[in-house]
Amino acid sequence: MNHSSPLSLEEAQAQVDLWIKTTGVRYFNELTNTAILMEEVGELARLMARTYGEQSFKESDKNRDLGDEMADVLWVLICLANQTGVDLTAAFAKNMAKKTQRDADRHLNNPKLQP
């Protein structure tokens, strides 16, 4: 794995799939991975609340890494994409086009976002 160049979504999906098949034995089923995804999002939310919100850190939270928590979320999301046949590159491109068309003026005209 060459980490000097950016990793594409396609490459990330392939790397996760290879890891699952060689080290992880098999994918957990889709419902298990969905529950794990919610758990990982919760861990990320907990760290965000303590880092950027008003909650204080507990001793068990102090060595958590924001990037690692985000990567955990991404990992399980990639697992779900792989096992359900979703091409994240195509899905992301389609989603960006949808948002660009739908929100072309929405945010520019939102008084809540104006300085």
C-alpha positions in Angstrom: 0.0 0.0 0.0 1.5 3.3 -1.1 0.3 6.0 1.2 2.1 8.8 -0.6 -0.7 9.3 -3.1 -4.4 9.8 -2.3 -6.5 6.6 -1.9 -9.5 6.5 -4.1 -12.8 5.2 -2.9 -12.5 2.3 -5.3 -9.1 1.4 -3.8 -10.4 1.7 -0.3 -13.3 -0.6 -1.2 -10.8 -3.1 -2.7 -8.5 -2.9 0.4 -11.3 -3.5 2.8 -12.6 -6.4 0.8 -9.1 -8.0 0.6 -8.6 -7.5 4.4 -12.0 -9.1 5.1 -11.3 -12.1 2.9 -7.7 -12.7 4.2 -7.8 -11.5 7.8 -11.4 -11.0 8.8 -12.6 -14.4 7.6 -15.9 -13.0 6.3 -18.2 -10.0 6.4 -20.6 -9.7 9.3 -24.1 -9.7 7.9 -25.6 -6.5 6.8 -27.8 -5.9 9.9 -24.8 -6.6 12.2 -22.7 -4.1 10.2 -25.5 -1.5 10.3 -25.6 -1.9 14.1 -21.8 -1.6 14.3 -21.9 1.5 12.1 -24.3 3.1 14.5 -22.0 2.2 17.4 -19.0 3.8 15.6 -21.0 6.9 14.8 -21.9 7.1 18.5 -18.3 6.9 19.5 -17.4 9.7 17.0 -20.3 11.8 18.4 -19.1 11.2 21.9 -15.6 12.5 21.1 -17.0 15.5 19.2 -19.2 16.4 22.2 -16.2 16.3 24.4 -13.8 18.0 22.1 -16.0 20.7 20.6 -19.1 20.6 22.8 -19.7 21.3 26.5 -19.2 17.8 27.8 -16.1 17.1 29.9 -13.7 14.3 29.1 -13.9 11.1 31.1 -10.6 9.3 31.7 -11.6 6.6 29.1 -12.1 9.3 26.4 -8.8 11.1 26.8 -6.7 9.0 24.4 -9.3 8.8 21.6 -8.2 10.1 18.2 -10.8 12.0 16.1 -9.3 10.7 12.8 -9.3 7.1 14.0 -13.0 7.4 15.1 -13.9 8.8 11.6 -11.9 6.0 10.0 -13.8 3.4 12.0 -17.1 4.9 10.6 -15.6 4.9 7.1 -14.4 1.3 7.5 -17.9 -0.1 8.4 -19.6 2.0 5.7 -17.2 0.6 3.1 -18.0 -2.9 4.4 -21.7 -2.2 3.9 -21.1 -0.8 0.4 -19.0 -3.9 -0.6 -21.5 -6.4 0.7 -24.5 -4.6 -0.9 -22.9 -4.0 -4.2 -22.7 -0.2 -3.9 -19.9 1.5 -5.9 -19.1 4.4 -3.6 -17.2 6.3 -6.3 -20.3 6.3 -8.5 -22.7 6.9 -5.6 -20.6 9.8 -4.3 -20.5 11.5 -7.8 -24.2 11.1 -8.2 -24.8 12.5 -4.7 -22.6 15.5 -5.4 -24.4 16.2 -8.6 -27.8 16.0 -6.8 -26.6 18.4 -4.0 -25.1 20.8 -6.5 -28.3 21.0 -8.6 -30.7 21.0 -5.6 -28.7 23.5 -3.5 -27.4 25.8 -6.2 -28.9 28.9 -4.5 -30.2 27.4 -1.2 -27.2 28.1 0.9 -26.3 31.4 -0.8 -29.8 32.7 0.1 -29.8 31.4 3.7 -29.7 34.4 6.0 -28.4 32.1 8.8 -25.2 31.5 6.8 -24.5 35.2 6.0 -21.7 37.0 7.9 
